Amino acid sequence: MKVLEACNITKVFPGVVALDSVDISFELGEIHCVIGENGAGKSTLIKCLTGVYEPEAGSIRIHGEDAMKNKKLFDKIAYVPQEIDLFEYMTVADNLFLPYERSGLKGLVNRLELEKRAIPLLERFHIHADPGTLVKEISVSEKQLLQIARATVHQEYEVLLLDEPTTSLTTKDAQVLFEVIEQIRQENKAIVFISHKLEEIFLIGDVLTVFRNGEKVAYSDIHEVDAPWVITQMTGRSLDQSQVFYSEKVADEVLLEVEHLTGEKFADVSFQLRSGEILGFSGLVGAGRSELMQAVFGYLPIYSGAVKLNGTPIKQGDTNYSVRNGLIYLPEERKSQGILPMLSVRENISVSNLDDLRSTVGISKNKEIDLAQQVIRDYDVKTSDMEKKIKFLSGGNQQKVIIGRSMGCSPKVLIFDEPTKGIDVGTKAEIYRMMKTLAEENGMGIILISSEMEEIRKCSNRIVVLYNGKKVGEFGSDAEKERILSAVIGIN
Amino acid sequence: MYERLPNPVHSVVSTLKKSTMTAIGAVLALMILMASIFSPYFLDIYNLQSLIRDLAFIGMIGIGQSLLLIIGELDLSVGKIASLCGILSGIMMMHWGWNSYLSLLAALFLGLVLGSLNGLIISKLRLNAMVATIGMAGVYGGVNLVLTKGKAITGIPSEIHIFGKGNLGPLPIPFIFTLIVLVLVLFFVKKTKTGRYIYAIGNNRDAARVLGIKVDRIRILIYSIVGMISALAGILYVARLGSAQSAIGENWPMNSIAASVIGGVALTGGIGNPAGALIGAAIISVIQNMIILFGVNVYWQSAVSGFVVVIAISFSSLSVILQERKQRKIKLSK
């Protein structure tokens, strides 16, 4: 029986169509797997189905009733997010039953009774921690299981949405999780399982929906398809691949040398970057790519190993040194690490070029305006006014400002961390072209971190793949997509 | 694209809307107008001079405090630094027999040291600025009591008095100092690299680090500047009273923060103009002056002035609330 039916769901963000008339429905007693690359629209879909986002078009019916009109129906959807969001300084039992009202607990909270009620639930999910311990003291896999347990405490749920629940689990713990999921299916609930990992999907799934670029591209019974078919659907071989953006002028000179680098989220990674080269870094979200590059840049600590820029070791943990010597990091998290939100476009541009704006009486406002105009023109930043606060610009234009302002620091090595995340297709191509020009004409070395297979293959001269913080492969630009993708998802 | 023809009417309206300075300047002008209509004594030169002398101190500290608020921090020990430096200048002059001017310079330097101590412990030990400076205020106040045993140091040499009691033309000397501080601070924030960086740090500390800005060094520098401004206010106040007392600067931490916030400096950091803090201080001083001129019962004065300050602060958030409501209406009507 269909418990949830979504028709024609369309969600638009400034500059991007995140979901393009998507139909999807879930049946009771069925495990429905959803798969797609990063940015394919899975998270947006979840947020629409749980009532977090309101889609621009389309309808969501739960038991045949319109959920847009009756928001209470969304209570039937239990959602377990990918990141662990438990209250670390509260007990296991508290976390299980919060908010107390929804768990049917009224009036005063009796700690002992709470813990007693928690025991059967914890047993069911194979959580061995005592209900009275603080969550910060239990293991990561127990936290993950606890999150799922918490979602099932609320009696009225009928759909359980699991967003990549196994990313922080070991194979053994994942096995436990699958058993629990199977039990829940037996109770005639609908389960939605979102994952990158093909083996898991084939292990537990019943049906499969594949997303790509905000569209639903395939739906099938899982037993009728195989892994290569799924990969083809995910990556969309049919997409225009004719245009490539890798550098055609790679020099011999090595700009950046990373040797056996180990940090919190990565271990023993070595690579070299040459002048005029674009080096791609691929991997799953959480594989440690951003952390590795932030450590190379001096933003995160290094436990062991060395980073040499032009043959001289960098000062670890000193971003000022890196920037002064031409090693620049353009962050993935534009909002939290890139822009200065409340300042104007002009000030966001000038902030990294103040040395060039000096006059006899301090910083010259005229020079500053000239520079801002130049960056806006050269990098085709679309803004009505350079005095506009940068937070009001679209993601693509923010990215152009960030790239444009970095050029004043005469960079030698530029690290682009997911430079096209949340950016529309047209602007993506502009950014690819910028990277190519910088490499070919200015002889810079460029590192490109991207989760989009298409992007990384189009732009990179070489591709390094990280899995679980380790370098698992290095490919030329002509390597087959399937081989790279296998390395990305951890199949050898 | 950027280039487009400016519409003169539109641009005047938008600058008025944009510039908090103009708005609070207008509020101040309105209050002065009201005060001068309702009380014949308000525009009296002696009243104005004493008002401006009061506001010079809150204004000076407020200008310093606004720098800290812009980088997203604050210093609640400014009053205690002021009184400790004032007391020490008194001790140097009276007990140690130092040259008066040398003592003042030494006290200024001490303020710089105490401020940088605040900055050092906050940045290197990664402490919360509010809690740490409450603690340091206790330390400075305690040292103060140990030194003075609670007694005032009287008989400050009369050549110093002019700095606190004197006038230059119609303007009280402390206010001249406040204006000098303002000009220097404005030059710092508008025209120097470090000054620009404090906005970057206040906007987004992580982004500032990614840009290669030496965040901790700049934080310590700002605490030092604020310490020195506090010391300046402290010794000017000693000169005004003719004696060094540990009660100096009692209300300065709160008043300086209130002045900054009224002046459009955001407590969340990254936004504001130090000049706004001076206007904010003027607004607070006019409120306090009006309360006295209107003959409000002595016991009620503190309550009334506190209440009016809260109203003044809420102006800025009120505009945000109204705007949000308007947007919601627009969205719902769609």
Interface residues (C-beta under 8 A of the other chain):
Chain A: F297 Y299 T319 N320 Y321 S322 V323 R324 Y329 P331 S336 Q337 G338 I339 L340 P341 M342 L343 E347 S350 V351 S352 L354 D355 V361 G362 I363 Q373 I376 R377 K382 T383 S384 D385 M386 C409
Chain B: M1 Y2 R4 F187 K190 K191 T192 K193 R196 Y197 Y199 A200 N203 N204 D206 A207 A208 R209 V210 L211 G212 I213 K214 A266 G270 I271
